[in-house]
Amino acid sequence: MTDSDPRGLTHGLTNYGDKDFALYLRRSFARSMGYSNEMLARPTVGIAYTSSGFNNCHRHFPELLEAVKRGVIAAGGLPLEFPTVSLGEAFLSPTSLRFRNLMAMDTEEMIRAQPMDAVVLMGGCDKTVPAQLMGAVSAGRPAIQLVGGPMMTGRYRGERLGACTDCRRFWAKYRAGQIDRAEIDSVEGRLSTTSGTCAVMGTASTMACVAEALGMMLPGTAAIPAVHADRLRAAEASGAAAVHMIGSGRTPDKIITPKSVENALRVLLAIGGSTNAIIHLTAIAGRAGIPVSLDFLNRLSDATPVLVNLKPTGENYMEDFFAGGGVGAVLRELKQDLHLDCLTVTGETLGERLQASEEFVDHDIVARRDAPIEPVGGLVALFGSLAPKGAILKRSAADERLFEGEGRAVVFTSLEDLAARIDDPALDVTENDYLVLQNAGPFSASCMPEAGYLPIPKKLAARGVKDMVRLSDARMSGTAFGTVILHITPDAASGGPLALVRNGDRIRLSVKERRIDLLVSEAELEQRRRQAKPFAPPVPDRGYGKLYAEQILGADEGCDFRFLRPPSKQAG
């Protein structure tokens, strides 16, 4: 019997030194849950269940779970859910990224330790999907991703609203004094009105699209709204598909390959997806030994147009994307650029999947390849003396008038410094300056939060300034917009050049040349290095914080833990 053969509850017996006793005891305890012998003889499908009172995105998961179970049972399997860490983006301190790898470890170890022949990964909120895919790749059992889906839009005074691009738009108006406290409080109750993930092409929806493009999800299921009946049907079909994967050998490492990663990168660029997806896809691919280089990203970006008209890049919402054709429509427009021989969870190749899925496309939502929204991809990597290992700009959500130029650095040395001074009327800043945030990267005490979307100083916002060049080693929400340069690597806390920037330094940006340079002599920088205080925060004495501090990798390696990655297979 090979590891891929169905073994049901005989899989991975508890070690008492007597296998027959271990099986006898396991079956006895399983029968205490009311299962018949017929059910206990079936192959088992584990369901990684991430419902949590601290995760609003997943509040419909109890109903979704029942749909998965009925799909498993109908296909001849025994469904057994198990809880794992759940990451609710707005409920974690200092940031959800700090705990993504913890969730990945939890998912991996529970898949490996418990008797399941395949697993359905129920995720949704930003970091849950990458964590689950990372864990599943490392665990090596057949796995299928199911997402909770995006929330529906709300309404406010006749205007359609969706978290969280519109959250930021209204907050910017409030900071600029254009609306008062009563109005912002009223808007607050109309931004997130159903279960599900953000209603725009933020990180959660981006990662759902990436998972479908990788082949780890059933076709057409990435964009189904959380409250739509099709979401329950997708859950049922995912449960059935998991049973059909048992004994097939279709483990994640057979699906997540250099070719499928390239396909996923092209989809990411075409949907104008979240900058966070670069970190997450790098981490997922890294678990399969596949590196993702930023040079490779740039080559693809120059040859892959933006096709999807969704906020924050465009005007529409995820419910429109679903109705307009979803990921399948994007894949068909990109067909000439994709590796169509990639295997998917159903056993079909991507080419076979696309041939079987010719459906309606709303070209106001998903543009034709020969008439794109933007001629090049939504993301671009920058290099230079300020970012030797790279930085990321979401150019499709930025002001191209700021793409070429120089600016004077206005430096904030930490998140606390930013909060204390950004709205100070005495702050020496103009709209042509470059705002710089230090010590917010993966090696910092703040663990790379979504703080890269630095607020426009209040005195400038009040004068109508809506965008400025902003630079940091932090991340930015996928729902945000602006000329924001992120993930500067090496980060400040690990001693990168970003740590040496001082107020008044000149910085040159050239998106055309893919450059971001600090215009300070090497001699001056060396003197600053000698005079600088230690960059990195102290390592905690115990617990997960200690593990994080000792094992975290940089943004260019997906912020995974060093000890969890296998050797690389093939360069991107």
C-alpha positions as CSV (number, residue, x, y, z in Angstrom):
1,M,0.0,0.0,0.0
2,T,1.4,3.4,-1.0
3,D,0.9,6.6,0.8
4,S,-1.7,7.7,-1.9
5,D,-3.9,4.6,-1.4
6,P,-7.1,5.2,0.5
7,R,-6.7,4.1,4.1
8,G,-9.4,5.9,6.0
9,L,-9.1,5.7,9.7
10,T,-6.2,3.2,9.4
11,H,-4.1,6.1,8.2
12,G,-1.3,7.1,10.7
13,L,-2.2,5.0,13.7
14,T,-1.4,6.3,17.2
15,N,1.7,4.5,18.4
16,Y,0.9,2.2,21.4
17,G,3.4,-0.4,20.3
18,D,0.5,-2.6,19.1
19,K,-1.1,-1.6,15.7
20,D,-4.1,-3.8,16.1
21,F,-4.9,-2.4,19.5
22,A,-4.4,1.2,18.1
23,L,-7.0,0.5,15.3
24,Y,-9.4,-1.2,17.8
25,L,-9.2,1.8,20.1
26,R,-9.5,4.4,17.4
27,R,-12.6,2.7,15.9
28,S,-14.1,2.4,19.4
29,F,-13.7,6.1,20.0
30,A,-15.0,6.9,16.5
31,R,-18.1,4.9,17.1
32,S,-18.8,7.0,20.2
33,M,-19.5,9.8,17.8
34,G,-22.4,7.8,16.3
35,Y,-20.9,6.6,13.1
36,S,-21.9,3.3,11.6
37,N,-19.4,0.6,10.6
38,E,-20.2,1.4,7.0
39,M,-19.3,5.0,7.4
40,L,-16.1,4.2,9.3
41,A,-15.0,1.9,6.5
42,R,-15.0,4.8,4.0
43,P,-12.0,6.8,2.9
44,T,-11.7,10.0,5.0
45,V,-11.7,13.6,3.9
46,G,-10.4,16.1,6.4
47,I,-11.8,19.6,6.3
48,A,-9.5,22.3,7.6
49,Y,-12.1,24.5,9.3
50,T,-11.3,28.1,10.1
51,S,-14.5,29.5,11.5
52,S,-13.7,32.0,14.3
53,G,-15.5,34.7,16.3
54,F,-12.5,36.8,15.5
55,N,-12.9,36.4,11.8
56,N,-15.9,38.2,10.3
57,C,-15.0,37.0,6.8
58,H,-15.8,33.4,7.8
59,R,-19.0,33.9,9.7
60,H,-20.9,31.8,7.1
61,F,-18.6,28.9,7.4
62,P,-20.9,26.7,9.5
63,E,-23.3,26.5,6.6
64,L,-20.5,26.1,4.1
65,L,-19.1,23.2,6.1
66,E,-22.4,21.3,5.9
67,A,-22.3,21.7,2.1
68,V,-18.8,20.3,1.9
69,K,-19.8,17.4,4.1
70,R,-22.8,16.4,1.9
71,G,-20.5,16.5,-1.1
72,V,-18.0,14.2,0.6
73,I,-20.8,11.8,1.7
74,A,-22.5,11.7,-1.7
75,A,-19.2,10.8,-3.3
76,G,-18.6,7.9,-0.9
77,G,-16.3,9.5,1.7
78,L,-16.4,10.2,5.4
79,P,-16.0,14.0,6.1
80,L,-14.2,15.0,9.4
81,E,-13.6,18.6,10.1
82,F,-10.8,19.9,12.3
83,P,-10.1,23.4,13.6
84,T,-6.9,25.3,12.8
85,V,-5.6,28.7,13.5
86,S,-7.9,31.3,11.8
87,L,-6.5,34.7,10.9
88,G,-9.0,37.6,10.9
89,E,-7.2,40.5,9.2
90,A,-8.5,43.4,11.4
91,F,-8.4,41.5,14.7
92,L,-4.7,40.6,15.0
93,S,-1.9,42.6,16.5
94,P,0.6,43.7,15.4
95,T,-0.4,42.2,12.0
96,S,-1.8,39.0,10.5
97,L,1.4,38.3,8.5
98,R,3.2,37.6,11.8
99,F,0.9,34.6,12.2
100,R,0.6,33.3,8.7
101,N,3.5,30.9,9.1
102,L,2.0,29.7,12.4
103,M,-1.3,28.8,10.6
104,A,0.7,27.1,7.9
105,M,2.5,25.0,10.4
106,D,-0.7,24.1,12.2
107,T,-2.4,23.2,8.9
108,E,0.6,21.1,7.8
109,E,0.9,19.2,11.0
110,M,-2.8,18.4,11.4
111,I,-3.0,17.2,7.8
112,R,-0.1,14.9,8.4
113,A,-0.9,13.7,11.9
114,Q,-4.6,12.9,11.5
115,P,-6.1,10.0,9.4
116,M,-7.2,11.7,6.2
117,D,-6.8,10.6,2.6
118,A,-7.5,14.1,1.2
119,V,-8.3,17.5,2.6
120,V,-10.6,20.4,1.8
121,L,-9.0,23.7,2.8
122,M,-11.7,26.2,3.9
123,G,-10.1,29.6,3.8
124,G,-10.9,33.1,2.7
125,C,-9.5,36.1,4.8
126,D,-6.2,37.4,3.4
127,K,-3.6,35.2,5.0
128,T,-5.7,32.0,5.5
129,V,-5.4,30.9,1.8
130,P,-1.7,31.2,1.5
131,A,-1.2,29.6,4.9
132,Q,-3.3,26.7,3.9
133,L,-1.6,26.2,0.6
134,M,1.8,26.4,2.2
135,G,0.8,23.8,4.7
136,A,-0.8,21.6,2.2
137,V,2.3,21.6,-0.1
138,S,4.5,20.6,2.8
139,A,2.1,17.9,4.1
140,G,1.9,16.2,0.7
141,R,-1.7,14.9,0.8
142,P,-4.3,15.5,-1.9
143,A,-5.8,18.9,-1.2
144,I,-8.4,21.2,-2.7
145,Q,-8.9,24.9,-1.8
146,L,-12.3,26.3,-1.1
147,V,-12.7,30.0,-0.3
148,G,-15.6,31.7,1.5
149,G,-16.0,34.2,-1.3
150,P,-16.3,38.0,-1.3
151,M,-19.0,40.0,0.5
152,M,-21.7,41.9,-1.4
153,T,-21.6,45.7,-1.7
154,G,-23.6,48.0,0.5
155,R,-25.4,51.2,-0.2
156,Y,-24.9,54.7,1.1
157,R,-27.0,57.7,-0.2
158,G,-27.5,56.0,-3.5
159,E,-23.8,55.0,-3.9
160,R,-22.6,51.4,-4.0
161,L,-19.9,50.8,-1.3
162,G,-17.5,47.9,-0.7
163,A,-14.8,47.2,1.8
164,C,-12.2,48.3,1.8
165,T,-11.2,50.6,-1.1
166,D,-14.2,52.7,-0.2
167,C,-13.3,52.6,3.5
168,R,-10.0,54.3,2.6
169,R,-11.7,56.8,0.2
170,F,-14.1,58.0,2.9
171,W,-11.4,58.0,5.6
172,A,-9.3,60.2,3.4
173,K,-12.3,62.6,3.0
174,Y,-12.7,62.6,6.8
175,R,-9.0,63.4,7.3
176,A,-9.2,66.2,4.8
177,G,-12.2,67.7,6.6
178,Q,-14.6,67.1,3.7
179,I,-17.0,65.1,5.8
180,D,-17.7,65.2,9.6
181,R,-17.7,62.6,12.4
182,A,-21.4,61.9,12.0
183,E,-21.0,61.0,8.4
184,I,-18.0,58.8,8.8
185,D,-19.8,56.9,11.5
186,S,-22.8,56.4,9.2
187,V,-20.5,55.2,6.4
188,E,-18.9,52.7,8.8
189,G,-22.1,50.7,9.1
190,R,-22.6,50.4,5.3
191,L,-19.2,49.3,4.1
192,S,-19.3,45.6,5.3
193,T,-22.8,44.4,5.2
194,T,-22.6,40.6,4.6
195,S,-20.3,37.8,5.4
196,G,-17.3,37.2,3.1
197,T,-14.0,38.8,2.3
198,C,-13.5,42.4,0.9
199,A,-15.8,43.3,-2.0
200,V,-12.9,44.5,-4.2
201,M,-9.8,43.0,-5.7
202,G,-7.9,43.0,-2.3
203,T,-5.6,40.4,-1.0
204,A,-8.3,37.8,-0.2
205,S,-9.9,37.9,-3.7
206,T,-6.5,38.1,-5.3
207,M,-5.3,34.9,-3.5
208,A,-8.6,33.2,-4.4
209,C,-7.9,34.0,-8.1
210,V,-4.3,32.9,-7.7
211,A,-5.4,29.6,-6.2
212,E,-7.8,29.0,-9.1
213,A,-5.0,29.9,-11.6
214,L,-2.6,27.5,-9.9
215,G,-5.1,24.7,-10.4
216,M,-5.8,24.1,-6.7
217,M,-9.4,25.1,-6.8
218,L,-12.5,24.1,-8.8
219,P,-12.9,26.2,-12.0
220,G,-15.2,29.2,-11.6
221,T,-15.3,29.2,-7.8
222,A,-12.8,31.9,-6.9
223,A,-15.2,34.9,-7.3
224,I,-18.6,33.5,-6.2
225,P,-20.0,35.9,-3.6
226,A,-20.1,34.5,0.0
227,V,-23.9,34.7,0.2
228,H,-24.7,33.4,-3.2
229,A,-26.3,29.9,-3.5
230,D,-23.5,29.0,-6.0
231,R,-21.1,29.3,-3.1
232,L,-22.8,26.4,-1.3
233,R,-22.9,24.4,-4.5
234,A,-19.1,25.1,-5.0
235,A,-18.6,23.8,-1.4
236,E,-20.5,20.6,-2.2
237,A,-18.6,20.0,-5.4
238,S,-15.3,20.6,-3.6
239,G,-16.2,17.9,-1.1
240,A,-17.0,15.5,-3.9
241,A,-13.8,16.4,-5.8
242,A,-11.7,15.7,-2.7
243,V,-13.1,12.2,-2.6
244,H,-12.2,11.7,-6.3
245,M,-8.7,12.9,-5.6
246,I,-8.0,10.0,-3.2
247,G,-5.6,7.5,-4.6
248,S,-5.0,9.7,-7.7
249,G,-1.6,10.9,-6.7
250,R,-2.7,14.5,-7.4
251,T,-0.9,16.0,-4.5
252,P,-0.1,19.8,-4.4
253,D,3.4,19.3,-5.6
254,K,2.1,17.8,-8.8
255,I,-0.1,20.9,-9.3
256,I,2.0,23.7,-8.0
257,T,4.9,23.6,-10.5
258,P,7.1,26.2,-12.2
259,K,4.7,26.4,-15.1
260,S,1.6,26.8,-12.9
261,V,3.3,29.4,-10.8
262,E,4.0,31.4,-14.0
263,N,0.4,31.1,-15.0
264,A,-0.6,32.4,-11.6
265,L,1.8,35.3,-11.9
266,R,0.2,36.3,-15.2
267,V,-3.3,36.2,-13.7
268,L,-2.1,38.3,-10.8
269,L,-0.8,40.9,-13.2
270,A,-3.9,40.8,-15.4
271,I,-6.4,41.2,-12.5
272,G,-4.4,44.2,-11.0
273,G,-4.1,42.1,-7.9
274,S,-2.7,42.8,-4.5
275,T,1.0,43.5,-3.9
276,N,0.7,41.1,-0.9
277,A,0.2,38.2,-3.4
278,I,3.9,38.5,-4.5
279,I,4.9,37.6,-0.9
280,H,2.3,34.9,-0.6
281,L,2.9,33.2,-4.0
282,T,6.6,33.3,-3.4
283,A,6.1,31.5,-0.1
284,I,3.7,28.9,-1.6
285,A,6.0,28.2,-4.5
286,G,8.9,28.2,-2.1
287,R,7.4,25.2,-0.2
288,A,7.6,23.3,-3.5
289,G,11.2,24.4,-4.0
290,I,10.3,26.9,-6.7
291,P,11.9,30.4,-6.4
292,V,10.0,33.4,-7.7
293,S,12.3,36.2,-8.7
294,L,11.3,39.8,-9.1
295,D,13.3,40.1,-12.4
296,F,11.0,37.3,-13.7
297,L,8.0,39.2,-12.4
298,N,9.1,42.3,-14.4
299,R,9.5,40.2,-17.6
300,L,6.0,38.9,-17.3
301,S,4.6,42.3,-16.3
302,D,5.9,43.9,-19.4
303,A,4.1,41.3,-21.5
304,T,0.8,40.9,-19.6
305,P,-1.9,43.6,-19.7
306,V,-4.3,44.6,-17.0
307,L,-7.7,43.2,-18.1
308,V,-10.0,43.5,-15.0
309,N,-11.9,46.7,-14.2
310,L,-12.3,46.3,-10.5
311,K,-11.5,48.6,-7.5
312,P,-8.9,49.6,-6.5
313,T,-7.5,49.7,-10.1
314,G,-10.9,50.2,-11.8
315,E,-14.5,51.0,-10.9
316,N,-16.3,47.7,-10.2
317,Y,-16.6,45.0,-7.4
318,M,-16.1,41.3,-7.0
319,E,-19.8,40.6,-7.5
320,D,-19.5,42.2,-10.9
321,F,-16.4,40.1,-11.7
322,F,-18.3,36.9,-10.8
323,A,-21.2,37.9,-13.1
324,G,-18.8,39.1,-15.8
325,G,-17.0,35.8,-16.2
326,G,-14.5,35.5,-13.3
327,V,-11.1,33.9,-13.5
328,G,-12.2,31.7,-16.4
329,A,-12.7,34.8,-18.6
330,V,-9.2,36.1,-17.6
331,L,-7.6,32.8,-18.3
332,R,-9.2,32.5,-21.8
333,E,-8.0,36.0,-22.7
334,L,-4.5,35.1,-21.6
335,K,-4.6,31.6,-23.2
336,Q,-1.9,32.3,-25.7
337,D,0.5,33.1,-22.9
338,L,-0.3,30.2,-20.5
339,H,1.1,26.8,-20.0
340,L,-2.0,24.8,-20.9
341,D,-0.5,21.4,-20.0
342,C,-0.6,22.2,-16.2
343,L,-2.5,19.7,-14.1
344,T,-5.4,20.8,-12.0
345,V,-7.2,19.3,-8.9
346,T,-9.9,17.7,-11.1
347,G,-7.3,15.8,-13.1
348,E,-7.9,17.9,-16.2
349,T,-5.1,20.1,-17.7
350,L,-5.7,23.8,-17.8
351,G,-6.2,23.6,-21.5
352,E,-8.9,21.0,-21.1
353,R,-10.5,23.0,-18.4
354,L,-10.6,26.2,-20.6
355,Q,-11.9,24.2,-23.6
356,A,-14.9,23.0,-21.5
357,S,-15.8,26.4,-20.0
358,E,-16.7,28.8,-22.8
359,E,-19.2,31.1,-21.1
360,F,-20.5,34.7,-21.2
361,V,-18.0,37.4,-20.6
362,D,-18.9,41.0,-19.8
363,H,-16.1,42.9,-21.5
364,D,-16.8,46.0,-19.5
365,I,-15.5,44.0,-16.5
366,V,-13.0,41.7,-18.2
367,A,-11.4,43.4,-21.2
368,R,-10.3,41.7,-24.3
369,R,-6.6,41.1,-24.6
370,D,-6.4,43.2,-27.7
371,A,-8.2,46.1,-25.9
372,P,-6.8,46.0,-22.4
373,I,-7.4,48.4,-19.5
374,E,-3.6,48.9,-19.2
375,P,-1.1,47.6,-21.7
376,V,1.2,46.2,-19.0
377,G,0.8,44.3,-15.8
378,G,-0.5,45.9,-12.6
379,L,2.7,45.2,-10.5
380,V,6.3,46.2,-11.2
381,A,9.5,45.5,-9.2
382,L,12.0,48.3,-8.6
383,F,15.7,47.9,-7.8
384,G,18.5,50.3,-7.0
385,S,20.7,51.6,-4.3
386,L,17.7,52.0,-1.9
387,A,16.3,48.5,-2.7
388,P,19.2,46.1,-3.7
389,K,16.9,43.1,-3.5
390,G,13.9,44.8,-4.8
391,A,10.7,46.7,-4.0
392,I,7.1,46.5,-5.3
393,L,4.9,49.2,-6.9
394,K,1.3,48.6,-7.9
395,R,1.5,50.9,-10.9
396,S,-2.1,50.1,-12.0
397,A,-3.4,51.9,-8.8
398,A,-0.8,54.7,-8.8
399,D,-0.5,58.2,-10.4
400,E,1.7,57.8,-13.4
401,R,2.6,61.6,-13.2
402,L,4.7,60.6,-10.2
403,F,6.5,57.7,-11.9
404,E,9.6,59.7,-12.9
405,G,11.3,62.2,-10.7
406,E,13.2,63.2,-7.6
407,G,12.0,64.1,-4.2
408,R,13.2,65.2,-0.8
409,A,12.9,62.5,1.9
410,V,10.7,63.2,4.9
411,V,11.6,60.3,7.2
412,F,9.6,58.6,9.9
413,T,11.7,56.2,11.9
414,S,8.9,54.0,13.1
415,L,5.2,53.5,13.1
416,E,5.1,55.4,16.4
417,D,7.0,58.3,14.9
418,L,4.6,58.3,12.0
419,A,1.5,58.4,14.2
420,A,3.0,61.2,16.3
421,R,4.1,63.6,13.5
422,I,2.2,63.0,10.3
423,D,-0.5,65.5,11.2
424,D,1.6,68.0,13.0
425,P,1.0,71.4,11.4
426,A,4.7,72.1,11.9
427,L,5.8,69.1,9.9
428,D,8.2,70.3,7.2
429,V,6.6,68.7,4.1
430,T,5.3,69.6,0.6
431,E,3.4,67.6,-1.9
432,N,6.6,67.0,-3.9
433,D,8.4,65.4,-1.1
434,Y,8.8,61.6,-0.7
435,L,7.4,60.2,2.6
436,V,9.7,57.5,3.9
437,L,8.8,55.0,6.7
438,Q,11.5,52.9,8.3
439,N,11.4,49.8,10.6
440,A,8.2,48.4,9.4
441,G,9.6,45.4,7.5
442,P,9.5,41.6,8.3
443,F,12.5,41.8,10.7
444,S,11.1,44.7,12.7
445,A,9.1,44.5,15.9
446,S,6.0,45.3,13.9
447,C,6.5,42.3,11.6
448,M,5.7,44.0,8.3
449,P,2.1,45.4,8.8
450,E,0.0,46.9,6.1
451,A,1.2,50.4,7.1
452,G,2.9,51.2,3.8
453,Y,-0.1,53.2,2.7
454,L,1.1,56.3,4.6
455,P,-1.6,58.9,5.1
456,I,-1.2,62.1,3.3
457,P,-0.3,64.7,5.9
458,K,-3.5,66.4,7.1
459,K,-2.4,69.9,6.1
460,L,-1.7,68.7,2.6
461,A,-4.9,66.6,2.4
462,A,-6.9,69.7,3.4
463,R,-5.4,71.5,0.4
464,G,-6.6,68.7,-1.9
465,V,-3.4,66.6,-2.2
466,K,-4.6,63.0,-2.9
467,D,-1.3,61.2,-3.7
468,M,2.4,61.4,-3.0
469,V,5.3,59.1,-3.4
470,R,5.5,57.0,-0.3
471,L,8.3,54.4,0.4
472,S,8.7,51.8,3.1
473,D,9.6,48.2,4.0
474,A,6.0,47.6,5.0
475,R,3.1,46.1,3.1
476,M,-0.1,47.7,1.9
477,S,-3.6,46.4,1.8
478,G,-4.7,45.0,-1.5
479,T,-7.7,47.4,-1.3
480,A,-5.5,50.5,-1.2
481,F,-4.2,52.8,-4.0
482,G,-1.6,55.4,-4.6
483,T,2.1,55.8,-5.6
484,V,3.3,53.6,-2.8
485,I,6.6,51.7,-3.0
486,L,6.5,48.7,-0.7
487,H,8.6,45.7,0.5
488,I,11.9,47.5,0.2
489,T,14.5,44.8,0.7
490,P,16.7,44.4,2.7
491,D,14.4,46.1,5.3
492,A,15.6,48.7,7.7
493,A,15.7,46.4,10.7
494,S,18.1,44.0,9.0
495,G,20.4,46.9,8.2
496,G,19.3,47.6,4.6
497,P,20.0,51.0,3.0
498,L,16.5,52.2,3.9
499,A,17.7,52.4,7.5
500,L,20.3,55.0,6.5
501,V,17.9,57.5,4.8
502,R,17.8,60.9,6.6
503,N,15.5,63.9,6.3
504,G,16.4,66.0,3.3
505,D,18.1,63.2,1.4
506,R,17.3,63.1,-2.3
507,I,15.6,60.0,-3.8
508,R,15.2,59.3,-7.5
509,L,12.3,57.2,-8.8
510,S,12.1,55.9,-12.3
511,V,9.4,53.3,-13.0
512,K,10.5,53.3,-16.6
513,E,14.0,52.2,-15.6
514,R,12.7,50.1,-12.7
515,R,14.9,52.1,-10.3
516,I,14.6,53.6,-6.9
517,D,17.9,55.2,-5.8
518,L,19.1,57.1,-2.7
519,L,21.3,59.9,-4.0
520,V,23.8,59.9,-1.1
521,S,27.5,59.1,-1.5
522,E,28.8,55.7,-0.4
523,A,31.2,57.5,2.0
524,E,28.4,59.3,3.7
525,L,26.4,56.1,4.0
526,E,29.4,54.3,5.5
527,Q,29.7,57.0,8.1
528,R,26.0,56.6,8.9
529,R,26.4,52.9,9.3
530,R,29.2,53.3,11.8
531,Q,27.2,55.8,13.8
532,A,23.9,53.9,13.7
533,K,22.3,52.1,16.6
534,P,21.6,48.4,16.3
535,F,18.9,47.9,13.7
536,A,17.1,44.8,14.7
537,P,14.8,44.6,17.7
538,P,15.7,42.3,20.6
539,V,14.8,38.6,20.2
540,P,12.0,37.5,22.5
541,D,13.0,35.0,25.2
542,R,10.3,32.4,24.5
543,G,7.4,31.3,22.4
544,Y,6.3,31.9,18.9
545,G,7.8,35.4,18.9
546,K,11.2,33.9,19.4
547,L,10.7,31.4,16.6
548,Y,9.5,34.2,14.3
549,A,12.5,36.4,15.1
550,E,15.0,33.6,14.6
551,Q,13.6,32.1,11.4
552,I,11.8,34.8,9.4
553,L,13.0,35.4,5.8
554,G,12.8,38.6,3.8
555,A,10.1,39.7,1.5
556,D,12.1,38.5,-1.5
557,E,11.7,34.9,-0.1
558,G,8.1,35.2,0.8
559,C,8.6,35.9,4.6
560,D,8.5,32.2,5.2
561,F,10.5,30.5,8.0
562,R,13.9,29.4,7.0
563,F,13.6,25.9,8.4
564,L,10.3,25.2,6.6
565,R,11.6,25.6,3.1
566,P,13.1,22.8,1.0
567,P,16.0,23.3,-1.4
568,S,15.1,25.1,-4.6
569,K,14.2,23.1,-7.7
570,Q,14.3,25.6,-10.5
571,A,14.8,29.3,-10.9
572,G,12.0,31.5,-12.2
